[in-house]
């Protein structure tokens, strides 16, 4: 059986519920290896990182500032 690692990038994560849920999910054939939660709000990013640490998901979930309205100065996070 082959297991595939998946990287997910959530744009505009807010409190990060999808990112945190995905980080705690695995199936028979997939493992979530890396989740990048992005937002323009520094408080939201701190909230996600704190929740990830509390749930022992800090090795999977990372946060990054990203402004969807200013793509000229922003580059999508590397996966």
FENCORPE-V518602 format. One record per pair of residues at least 12 apart in sequence whose ideal C-beta (glycine too) atoms are under 10 Angstrom apart, sorted by sequence separation. I is the first residue (numbers start at 1). GAP is how many residues later the second one is. D is the distance in Angstrom with one decimal. If there is no record, write none. Layout:
BEGIN
I_GAP_D ; I_GAP_D
END
This chain:
BEGIN
10_12_8.0 ; 23_12_5.1 ; 37_12_8.2 ; 49_12_7.2 ; 64_12_9.5 ; 65_12_9.6 ; 19_13_9.7 ; 22_13_5.9 ; 35_13_9.5 ; 48_13_6.7 ; 49_13_7.9 ; 50_13_10.0 ; 64_13_4.9 ; 8_14_5.5 ; 21_14_9.8 ; 23_14_9.2 ; 37_14_9.9 ; 48_14_9.2 ; 49_14_5.1 ; 63_14_9.6 ; 64_14_9.4 ; 8_15_8.5 ; 20_15_8.3 ; 22_15_9.7 ; 37_15_8.3 ; 48_15_5.3 ; 62_15_8.4 ; 6_16_8.5 ; 19_16_4.9 ; 47_16_9.2 ; 18_17_9.0 ; 19_17_8.2 ; 20_17_8.3 ; 35_17_8.6 ; 45_17_9.7 ; 46_17_7.9 ; 19_18_4.2 ; 45_18_4.1 ; 6_19_9.8 ; 16_19_8.9 ; 18_19_8.6 ; 19_19_9.4 ; 44_19_8.4 ; 45_19_7.6 ; 6_20_9.6 ; 45_20_6.6 ; 6_21_9.8 ; 16_21_4.9 ; 42_21_9.3 ; 44_21_9.9 ; 45_21_9.6 ; 13_22_9.3 ; 15_22_9.6 ; 16_22_9.9 ; 35_22_8.2 ; 3_23_9.0 ; 4_23_9.8 ; 13_23_9.0 ; 14_23_9.1 ; 16_23_8.2 ; 42_23_7.0 ; 3_24_9.2 ; 6_24_5.4 ; 8_24_6.6 ; 13_24_3.9 ; 15_24_9.4 ; 37_24_6.2 ; 38_24_9.7 ; 39_24_7.5 ; 41_24_8.8 ; 3_25_8.1 ; 4_25_6.3 ; 5_25_7.6 ; 6_25_7.0 ; 7_25_8.1 ; 8_25_9.2 ; 9_25_9.0 ; 10_25_7.0 ; 11_25_9.3 ; 12_25_9.3 ; 13_25_6.1 ; 14_25_6.5 ; 32_25_9.4 ; 34_25_9.2 ; 35_25_5.7 ; 36_25_8.1 ; 37_25_7.3 ; 38_25_7.3 ; 39_25_8.5 ; 40_25_6.9 ; 3_26_6.1 ; 4_26_5.3 ; 5_26_5.4 ; 6_26_5.4 ; 7_26_6.1 ; 8_26_7.4 ; 9_26_7.7 ; 10_26_7.2 ; 11_26_9.1 ; 12_26_7.0 ; 13_26_4.9 ; 33_26_9.6 ; 34_26_6.5 ; 35_26_4.8 ; 36_26_5.6 ; 37_26_5.0 ; 38_26_5.1 ; 39_26_7.2 ; 40_26_7.0 ; 1_27_7.3 ; 2_27_7.2 ; 3_27_6.9 ; 4_27_7.5 ; 5_27_7.7 ; 6_27_6.4 ; 7_27_4.4 ; 8_27_4.8 ; 9_27_4.6 ; 10_27_5.0 ; 11_27_5.5 ; 12_27_5.9 ; 14_27_7.8 ; 33_27_7.1 ; 34_27_8.4 ; 35_27_7.2 ; 36_27_7.5 ; 37_27_7.5 ; 38_27_7.2 ; 39_27_7.0 ; 40_27_4.7 ; 1_28_7.1 ; 3_28_5.9 ; 5_28_3.8 ; 6_28_8.1 ; 7_28_7.4 ; 8_28_7.2 ; 9_28_8.2 ; 10_28_6.5 ; 11_28_8.3 ; 12_28_7.6 ; 13_28_9.1 ; 15_28_9.9 ; 16_28_7.3 ; 20_28_7.1 ; 23_28_9.9 ; 24_28_9.8 ; 32_28_6.1 ; 34_28_7.2 ; 35_28_9.4 ; 36_28_5.7 ; 38_28_3.7 ; 39_28_9.0 ; 40_28_7.4 ; 4_29_9.2 ; 5_29_7.9 ; 6_29_8.9 ; 7_29_7.4 ; 8_29_8.9 ; 9_29_6.6 ; 10_29_8.6 ; 12_29_9.2 ; 15_29_6.5 ; 16_29_8.5 ; 19_29_6.4 ; 23_29_6.8 ; 31_29_9.5 ; 32_29_9.3 ; 37_29_9.6 ; 38_29_9.0 ; 39_29_9.4 ; 40_29_7.8 ; 14_30_5.5 ; 36_30_8.8 ; 38_30_8.5 ; 40_30_8.8 ; 13_31_6.4 ; 14_31_10.0 ; 16_31_6.9 ; 17_31_9.1 ; 20_31_5.8 ; 24_31_6.8 ; 12_32_8.9 ; 13_32_7.7 ; 15_32_5.7 ; 16_32_3.4 ; 19_32_9.1 ; 20_32_6.4 ; 23_32_7.8 ; 24_32_9.3 ; 14_33_8.5 ; 15_33_6.9 ; 16_33_8.6 ; 19_33_7.9 ; 23_33_9.8 ; 24_33_6.4 ; 13_34_9.2 ; 14_34_8.5 ; 16_34_9.8 ; 17_34_8.9 ; 20_34_9.7 ; 23_34_4.4 ; 40_34_9.6 ; 13_35_5.9 ; 16_35_6.5 ; 20_35_6.5 ; 22_35_9.7 ; 23_35_9.4 ; 15_36_7.7 ; 16_36_7.7 ; 23_36_9.2 ; 24_36_8.4 ; 38_36_9.2 ; 20_37_6.5 ; 23_37_4.4 ; 24_37_9.7 ; 10_38_9.0 ; 19_38_8.9 ; 22_38_8.7 ; 23_38_5.0 ; 38_38_8.4 ; 22_39_8.8 ; 38_39_6.2 ; 20_40_9.4 ; 36_40_9.2 ; 37_40_9.5 ; 19_41_9.1 ; 20_41_6.8 ; 36_41_4.6 ; 19_42_5.8 ; 36_42_8.4 ; 19_43_9.5 ; 34_43_10.0 ; 36_43_6.8 ; 19_44_8.7 ; 34_44_10.0 ; 35_44_9.8 ; 16_45_7.5 ; 34_45_6.8 ; 33_46_9.7 ; 16_47_8.0 ; 13_48_9.6 ; 13_50_7.6 ; 10_51_9.5 ; 13_51_9.6 ; 8_52_9.5 ; 7_53_10.0 ; 8_53_9.5 ; 10_53_9.7 ; 13_53_9.4 ; 12_54_8.3 ; 9_55_8.7 ; 11_55_6.8 ; 12_55_9.8 ; 10_56_10.0 ; 12_56_6.4 ; 9_57_8.9 ; 11_57_6.3 ; 11_65_8.4 ; 11_66_9.3 ; 9_67_7.1 ; 9_68_5.8 ; 9_69_9.3 ; 7_70_9.7 ; 9_70_6.1 ; 7_71_9.4 ; 8_71_8.3 ; 7_72_4.1 ; 6_73_9.6
END
